[in-house]
Amino acid sequence: MPEEIEIADKVGSVSADRYAEIVGELRKLVETAPGVSFTVHKVLASITDDEERFTAITSPPEGKARWTPDEARRRVGRQVERPVTPQEKVSAIHTLAADEEVAVTVTSDLLRRPTVVAQVRQEDKVRVVEELARDDHVAATVTTGLLRRPHVAFRAMSDDTARHQVNHAQVERGRQAREHFEDTNPVAPAVKNIDRSVEFLDLVTACHAFVAAAGRVVPGMRDRQFGDDERVIVHGNVARVRATLDWIETAVDTGKVDVDSELARLLQGE
């Protein structure tokens, strides 16, 4: 029985008398800030300093007759429900876009607005394209489309690495096509005999083209004085040609087309 009386004398974890005191204090507090809603009080309660909090409650924002919940949220740096400034709208969008499905839809819609895309910084555009092109299929489609634009292709091929990758891709594509043909086409064995003739013709044509070009260029060098740098460049290229001719002779005589390290350096212009 004493326990029941003790429990009845309490409200929650405080005594009934203390609860009445708290209610009285809250009523007095509300009376000292007329026109301020409970929501505003709740938001501004995050101001820990009592004096600062009471000053804020009794001092509505400049130009405002009273506090609103959103003005209170601005005062304590929380996100508002009805964003007004650009930054508030951006924050609201980020919050809503925390859901990936929403983010995908919003991003797709924004990228369809040319005026929006035009205001994005160049480095951010590059970063977005790189992120979107992580998918190989997307990257291949985008690259193909871009290389159809002559000025873009020209600038891309000015990059040594890009040019090397394109050349490598062309060689690799040709190799794969040849292997596929040899593995699947029933006439492949007969074509191999023709290939040898084609290689022979290609080789003779290349030699003829080189001799013809030299025959046109060299006579025009009469009385021409080259500088030291120019002579170094020409001599270097002549050495590459001479090494290439030796390589051709070896391949024709022995059928061996392996390239040693020194020849490889010469062919690469090192």
Secondary structure by P-SEA (a helix, b strand, c coil): caaaaaaaaccccccaaaaaaaaaaaaaaaaacccccaaaaaaacccccaaaaaaaaaccccccccccaaaaaaaacccccccccaaaaaaaaaaaaccaaaaaaaaaaaaacaaaaaaccaaaaaaaaaaaaccaaaaaaaaaaaaacaaaaaaaaccaaaaaaaaaaaaaaaaaaaaaaaacccaaaaaaaaaaaaaaaaaaaaaaaaaaaaaacccccccccccaaaaaaaaaaaaaaaaaaaaaaaaaacccccccaaaaaaaacc
